[in-house]
């Protein structure tokens, strides 16, 4: 990159903060975030959604809660089965 940025290294998903009613803690966590050097961002967002759905104890979902994840992006996603073209044939566990 031509930019001198302090980026996080590439990653699939990093848990930052469990669900909380503490607005100040939430704002503080958001303000500490840095952009990352991820190359394939569409899948990074989908992986984060998957982790949020299955990692109940880390996220802090209540057992009786309905779960809603809202993703807003202007990034286009790959087409279905693109992974097979790349040789990725083992589905996510």
Order of alpha helices (4+ residues) and beta strands (2+ residues): alpha-alpha-alpha-alpha
